[in-house]
Amino acid sequence: MEKNQPYVFIDFEFTMPEGKMKPNGFFPEIIEVGAILVVNNEIQKQFSTFVKPNKYPILSERCKNFLKISQQNIDEGISFEDFVLAISEFEGDKPSVVVTWGNMDMKVLRHNCQQARVEFPFKGKFVDLSMEYKRFFGDQNQTGLWKAVQEYGKEGVGRHHRALDDAMTTYHIFKLVEKDKQYLEKHQPTTIGDRIDLSKVLSKMAF
C-alpha cells in the first residue's frame, strides 16, 4: 500500500430476476453495501447497510434465497440517494483507490447512479483484485473470492455474500497478494554459486 493513500475495499449485493427471463427493463440494483476505509494498513472506517432498490423494490424469491436477505431487511434499508451520500464521505482530500473483487460492483454502481441521476461518488482509480490475482498466479479463469482466500490456506471473514464480510475478505486477500509481490521484488534469483560449493568441485577436479 502506498503511504497515506486511502484505500476503499467495497462489496455490493444486487437484486436478481426470478429466472432467466428478466422483467422488461430490469437491471441489477444495489441492495446491500459493505465498505472499509484503510490508510497505512489501518482500518479507519467501516460502513454497512441495506439499500432500497428504486426500480424493483420487491425482491425475487431467488434473490432472497441466494443472498439470505429478507424483504424486511430491504424495507428497513436506506434510500439509494442516502447510500451514495454516505459512501461519498469516504472520499477525503485525496481520492481513494477503490478495490473490488470483480468489475461488476463499479459497473452496477455507475449505472445505478445514472438511473437515479446522482453523482458517482468516487474520483480515484479502481482496482479489480480478481484480475490482479489472476495475473499474479497465471490462472486461466477468474477465481471466486472465497475460493481465492482458501487457496491461501485461509478462511473468509464471516459469511459469503454478505457485503461487509466480503469487503473484509477482499482486504485480507489484498494484503496477502501485496506481501507476495513484495517478496518476489526483493528476492534475488539464486546463482550456481549459491547452489553448489565450487571449491569442492574444483578440488575433485584437481589431479
C-alpha positions in Angstrom: 0.0 0.0 0.0 1.2 3.5 -0.8 1.9 5.6 2.3 -1.0 7.9 3.3 -3.1 6.7 0.3 -6.7 6.0 1.2 -8.0 2.6 0.0 -11.7 1.7 0.0 -12.5 -2.0 -0.1 -16.1 -2.4 -1.1 -18.6 -5.0 -2.0 -22.3 -4.9 -3.1 -25.1 -7.4 -3.3 -27.6 -6.8 -6.1 -31.2 -7.6 -7.0 -31.8 -10.7 -9.2 -34.7 -11.6 -11.5 -36.7 -14.7 -10.6 -35.4 -16.7 -13.5 -33.5 -16.4 -16.8 -36.3 -14.3 -18.3 -35.8 -10.8 -17.0 -38.7 -8.5 -16.5 -39.0 -5.7 -19.0 -36.4 -3.0 -18.2 -34.8 -5.0 -15.3 -31.3 -4.1 -14.2 -29.3 -5.1 -11.1 -29.7 -2.7 -8.2 -27.6 -2.4 -5.1 -29.4 -3.7 -2.0 -26.5 -4.2 0.4 -23.2 -2.5 0.8 -20.1 -3.2 2.8 -17.1 -0.8 2.7 -13.9 -0.4 4.6 -11.6 2.6 4.5 -7.9 1.8 5.1 -5.0 4.1 5.4 -1.4 2.9 6.1 -2.7 -0.6 6.8 -5.1 0.7 9.5 -8.9 0.4 9.2 -10.2 3.9 9.6 -13.9 3.4 9.0 -16.4 0.7 8.2 -19.8 1.1 6.7 -22.6 -1.5 6.2 -26.3 -1.0 5.3 -29.2 -2.4 3.3 -30.4 -0.2 0.4 -33.9 0.1 -1.0 -34.0 -0.5 -4.8 -35.8 2.1 -6.8 -36.9 0.2 -9.9 -37.9 -3.1 -8.4 -38.4 -2.7 -4.7 -39.8 -6.3 -4.2 -37.1 -8.9 -4.1 -37.5 -12.1 -6.1 -37.6 -15.4 -4.2 -34.3 -16.4 -5.9 -32.6 -13.2 -4.6 -33.8 -13.8 -1.1 -32.8 -17.4 -1.0 -29.4 -16.9 -2.6 -28.4 -13.9 -0.5 -30.3 -14.9 2.6 -31.8 -11.4 2.7 -35.4 -10.8 3.7 -37.8 -8.3 2.2 -38.0 -6.7 5.7 -34.2 -6.1 5.6 -34.6 -4.1 2.4 -37.7 -2.3 3.5 -35.8 -1.1 6.6 -32.8 0.0 4.5 -31.8 3.5 3.4 -32.6 5.1 0.1 -30.1 4.7 -2.8 -29.5 8.5 -2.7 -28.7 8.4 1.1 -26.3 5.5 0.5 -24.4 7.4 -2.2 -24.2 10.4 0.1 -22.8 8.2 3.0 -20.3 6.4 0.8 -19.1 9.7 -0.7 -17.9 10.7 2.8 -15.1 8.0 2.3 -13.6 10.4 -0.2 -11.3 12.9 1.6 -8.9 15.4 0.3 -7.0 12.7 -1.5 -9.1 10.4 -3.9 -9.3 6.9 -2.8 -8.1 3.8 -4.6 -11.3 1.6 -4.7 -10.6 -2.1 -4.6 -13.3 -4.7 -5.5 -13.3 -8.4 -6.3 -14.5 -8.4 -9.9 -15.7 -5.5 -12.1 -19.4 -5.7 -11.6 -19.6 -3.6 -8.4 -18.4 -0.4 -10.0 -20.4 -1.1 -13.2 -23.6 -1.5 -11.3 -22.9 1.5 -9.0 -22.2 3.7 -12.0 -25.4 2.5 -13.8 -27.5 2.9 -10.6 -26.2 6.5 -10.2 -27.1 7.3 -13.8 -30.6 5.9 -13.3 -31.1 7.8 -10.1 -29.5 10.9 -11.6 -27.0 11.3 -8.7 -23.2 11.9 -9.0 -20.9 9.0 -9.0 -19.2 9.1 -5.5 -15.6 8.1 -6.4 -12.9 10.1 -8.2 -9.8 7.9 -7.7 -8.6 4.8 -9.6 -10.2 1.4 -9.4 -8.5 -2.0 -8.8 -10.2 -5.3 -9.8 -8.4 -7.5 -7.4 -9.7 -10.7 -9.0 -7.8 -9.7 -12.2 -4.7 -8.9 -10.2 -4.9 -12.3 -8.5 -5.4 -14.0 -11.9 -2.4 -12.3 -13.5 -0.2 -12.8 -10.4 -0.9 -16.6 -10.3 -1.2 -17.1 -14.0 -4.7 -18.6 -13.7 -6.7 -19.1 -16.9 -10.0 -18.4 -15.3 -11.1 -15.8 -12.7 -11.3 -17.3 -9.2 -14.2 -16.7 -6.8 -13.5 -14.5 -3.7 -13.7 -17.2 -1.1 -12.0 -19.9 -3.2 -9.1 -17.4 -3.6 -8.7 -16.9 0.1 -8.9 -20.7 0.7 -6.2 -21.2 -1.8 -4.0 -19.1 0.5 -4.9 -21.6 3.3 -7.1 -19.0 5.0 -10.9 -18.7 5.5 -13.2 -15.8 4.5 -14.5 -13.4 7.1 -18.0 -14.1 8.4 -20.4 -15.3 5.7 -20.0 -15.3 2.0 -22.4 -13.0 0.1 -22.7 -10.6 3.0 -21.4 -7.3 1.8 -19.2 -6.2 4.7 -17.8 -9.8 5.2 -16.9 -9.9 1.5 -15.3 -6.5 1.7 -13.2 -7.5 4.7 -12.2 -10.8 2.9 -11.2 -8.7 -0.2 -9.0 -6.6 2.1 -7.3 -9.7 3.6 -6.6 -11.1 0.1 -5.2 -7.7 -1.0 -2.7 -7.8 1.9 -1.7 -11.4 1.1 -1.1 -10.6 -2.6 0.8 -7.4 -1.8 3.0 -9.4 0.6 3.8 -12.0 -2.1 4.6 -9.2 -4.7 7.0 -7.5 -2.3 8.7 -10.9 -1.6 9.2 -11.5 -5.3 10.5 -8.0 -5.9 13.1 -8.3 -3.1 14.0 -12.0 -3.7 17.2 -12.3 -5.8 17.4 -15.4 -8.0 19.9 -17.9 -6.7 23.2 -18.3 -8.6 25.0 -21.5 -9.3 27.5 -20.5 -6.6 24.6 -20.4 -4.1 23.6 -23.9 -5.0 27.0 -25.6 -5.0 30.3 -25.2 -3.3 32.7 -24.5 -6.2 35.8 -25.1 -4.1 34.8 -28.7 -3.5 34.1 -29.2 -7.2 37.5 -27.7 -8.1 39.3 -29.9 -5.6 37.8 -33.0 -7.0 38.9 -32.0 -10.5 42.4 -31.3 -9.4 45.0 -34.0 -10.3 
